[in-house]
Amino acid sequence: MSDADAALWWARARAEGPLRMSAATRTPAGMLRMVEQGGERCWLLPRPPDDVTPAVLRELRMSALPVEFPNETNRVLAAALRCCWADVQASPWPGQSATMHEVMDVVDQLIPGREREVLHRFGMGAFRRLQSSRWLVIDDEAQTVRLGPRVATWSDQDFPVLRDLWRELPPPRPDGKSDR
């Protein structure tokens, strides 16, 4: 693949975010390739140099998380990590599917006392933001969520902190039964 072709892939990823492609697609220079379970599709993500600044990441549209309602968005991502990370000794990506209800049950346990309607509104907004930035992959029809390809960009140095977070978060309750 030529440098010009790689530059076009980078421009497309900058405009669209992580790209879901056929597994037969070649990997452009400087991009991370993650094959989905089943092996038919893959994700291509730009891999910036280690010394890149937050300003450059924002310019490349690779910032850590969407900034609208960051607390709720972070809680939903943490809850999805708790529900979808199948083996905490391995990489979290691709993980396993969980229902959106299970993820919201974990969020409900993190902030007890919040009215159901408020929890639902903030949760659905966070799901939408996390899906558009590819931190999560959501199947609206099945109402399931999976960890998105951006999760695979977490470095090995991040895993101990993520494992501690996973252990501290409550699992979804059986049948999602709340105490309310």
N, C-alpha and C positions, 0 to 999 in steps of 0.2 A: 504494500500500500504506500503510495507516495505521500510526501509531506503535505501537498495540496489537499489530497483526499482526507488525511488525518485532520487538517485544519477545518475542513467542512464538517466532519463529524463533531469536532469540538464546538463549532458554531451552532450546530443543531442541538447538541446537548445543553449549551448555554441558553438557547431559546426555549427548549422544551423540558429540560431537566433530564434525569436518567432515561435512557432509551431502551424500550423493550423490543427486541429483535429476534429474528430466527436464529437458532443456535448455529446455523451454517455461516452467519455473518462473521467476517474476519474482525479481529480486535485492532482498532486504530492505535497508533503510538500514544502512550501516555494515558490510556484508558484502562479501567478495571473491568474485567468481564466476569459475570457471575451467572452460571447456568442454573435455571430453575429446576425444581424437581420434575422428573419426567424427561428432561434433556431436550425438549423441542424448542424452547425459547431461552433467551438469555437477556441480561441487562448490561448495558454499557454505561459506565460512569466515568467522568473525568477524574483523574488522579493528580491533584496538584502537588507540587514539590512540598517537602516537609516544612520548609522555612517560610511558607506563604503567610501573609498577614490577614487578619479578619476583613480588612477593606478589600483586598483582592478576592477573597472568598465571596463577599457580597457582590462584587462586580461580576464574578463568574456565576452568580446565582447558586452558590454552594454553601451558603451560611448554615449554621448548625440547625436552627429551627425557625419556622415562621414566627414573627414577633407579635402578631395579633393574639391577645389573651394568652401570654406565654405560660402562666401558671397552669391553666386548664389544659393547654396543649401538652405541656411537660407531664402532667399527671396522666393523661390518656396514653401518651407514649410509654411511660413507665408501666402503666397497667397492662398495656399490650405486650410489653417485654415480659412481664410476669406470666401472662397467659400463654404466650406463643413461643417462648424460649424453651425448647424441648429438653435439651441437655446442657446444663450450665457449665459443664466441663469442656464443651465444644463451642464453636462460634455460634452466635445467636441466629445468623442467617443461614438457611431460609426459615428455620423453625417449623412450627406446626400451626394449623388454623385454630382459631378460637372464635366463639360467637361474639358479636358486638355486645350482647347482653352480659357475657362473662367479663369482658373488659370493663364495661360500665359498672358492674357489681364491685370490682376491685376499686374503681374510682369512688364509688359510694362509700366504701369502707374507709377510704383515706380522708374523706370530708363528710363525716356523718352529720345528719341534721339538715342538709341542704334539700330543699323541696325537689320532688321528682321532676317537675317541669323545668326547673332551672338546671338541674343536673343533665337532663336530656338535651336541652338547648345548647349548653356549653359543650357537652360531649359530642353532639353531632357536628358542631362547628369545628371542634378539634379534630375529629375524624376527617372532615373535609380538607382541613389545612394539611394534616399529616399525609393524606393520600395525594394531594396535589404536589407536595414536595417529595414524594416517594419514600417517606419514612415508613409508611404503611401501604399495604395493598388490600383494598376492600372489595368484596363481592357483595354489592347491594342486594342482589336477588336472594342470595343465600344468607345474607346478614352475617357474614364471617369476615374476619380480619387476619392478615398475615403480616409479619415483619417485612418491610420493603427493602429494596436494594441498597438504600443509603445506610442501613444498619451494617452492611458488610464493609463499610468504610471505617468503622471503629477499629482502632489499632489494638494490638495485643496488650499494650500498656493500659488500655481502657477496661479490659475485661475484669480485673480484680474489683474495681469500683462498681462495675455493672453487676457482677455476681453478688457483691454485698447488698446492692440495691434490690436485686431480685429476691434475696433471702429475707430482707426486711419488709417487703410488701406482702400483704395478705393474699392468699390464693382466692379464686372465686369461690363463693359458698356453694354447697350442693344445691342444684336447681336454682341458683341465684336468689335464694330466699334472704330477704333483708330482715333486720330486727324490727322494722317499722310496721 
